[in-house]
Amino acid sequence: CSVGHFICSSCRPKLVRNKCHLCSAETTFQRCLGMERLMESVAVPCSNAKYGRTEKLTYYQKDEHEKACPNTPCFCPGSSCSFAGATDALLDHSLPE
């Protein structure tokens, strides 16, 4: 709002008469570029980091990255085996000794 309070885009349509949820001031809501820059700086690990590289991603890239992540684990097809790991580790796991 014009006072500086934040509201997310999914909550904004729920406001009554464009009144701020914290201070009740009638206002117009604009994009908060400062908050956008702050959120872009938040780095999170890939959920598959334990299976390979440990690069950090911006939070909004995580879902898209994980759909095509080269570190997505492979699982052993053996019914009683709980192995999960990188492709090369699965190949090592599968080779007879």
C-alpha positions in Angstrom: 0.0 0.0 0.0 1.0 3.6 0.0 2.3 3.3 3.6 4.6 0.4 2.5 2.7 -2.7 3.7 2.9 -5.8 1.5 0.1 -8.0 0.2 0.5 -10.9 -2.2 -1.3 -11.1 -5.5 -3.6 -13.9 -4.5 -4.8 -12.0 -1.4 -5.2 -8.6 -3.1 -8.6 -9.4 -4.7 -10.0 -10.3 -1.3 -9.5 -6.8 0.0 -12.6 -4.7 0.6 -12.6 -1.4 -1.3 -8.8 -1.5 -1.8 -8.2 -1.0 1.9 -4.9 -2.2 3.2 -5.3 -5.3 5.4 -2.9 -3.8 8.1 -3.6 0.0 8.2 -7.1 0.2 6.5 -5.9 3.1 4.3 -7.6 3.2 1.0 -4.9 2.9 -1.6 -3.8 1.6 -4.9 -1.5 -1.3 -4.9 1.6 -1.2 -7.2 4.3 -3.7 -7.9 6.9 -3.6 -5.1 10.2 -3.8 -7.1 12.2 -3.8 -3.9 10.5 -6.9 -2.7 10.8 -8.5 -6.1 14.6 -7.9 -6.0 14.8 -9.3 -2.5 12.9 -12.5 -3.5 15.2 -12.9 -6.5 18.2 -13.0 -4.2 16.8 -15.9 -2.1 18.7 -19.1 -3.1 17.4 -22.6 -2.3 19.0 -25.9 -2.9 17.7 -28.4 -5.5 15.8 -31.2 -3.9 18.1 -33.6 -5.8 21.4 -32.0 -4.5 22.3 -35.2 -2.5 22.5 -37.1 -5.8 24.9 -34.7 -7.5 25.8 -31.1 -7.9 24.8 -28.7 -5.1 24.2 -25.5 -7.0 21.7 -23.1 -5.6 18.6 -21.8 -7.5 16.4 -18.8 -7.0 13.2 -19.9 -5.3 11.1 -19.3 -8.4 13.3 -21.4 -10.7 13.2 -24.5 -8.4 10.1 -26.2 -9.7 11.0 -25.7 -13.3 14.6 -26.8 -12.7 13.5 -30.0 -10.9 11.3 -31.1 -13.8 14.5 -31.5 -15.9 17.2 -31.8 -13.3 20.0 -34.1 -14.4 20.5 -35.1 -10.7 17.0 -36.7 -10.4 17.6 -40.0 -8.7 17.3 -43.4 -10.4 15.8 -46.2 -8.4 16.9 -49.9 -8.4 14.2 -52.0 -10.1 14.8 -54.8 -7.6 11.6 -55.2 -5.6 13.4 -55.5 -2.2 16.0 -52.8 -3.0 15.7 -49.3 -1.7 18.7 -47.9 -3.7 18.3 -44.4 -5.1 21.1 -42.4 -6.7 22.6 -40.8 -9.8 22.6 -42.8 -13.1 26.2 -43.7 -12.9 25.8 -44.9 -9.3 22.9 -47.0 -10.4 25.0 -48.6 -13.1 27.7 -49.4 -10.5 25.0 -50.7 -8.1 23.6 -53.0 -10.8 26.8 -54.5 -12.1 27.6 -57.9 -10.7 30.7 -58.2 -8.6 
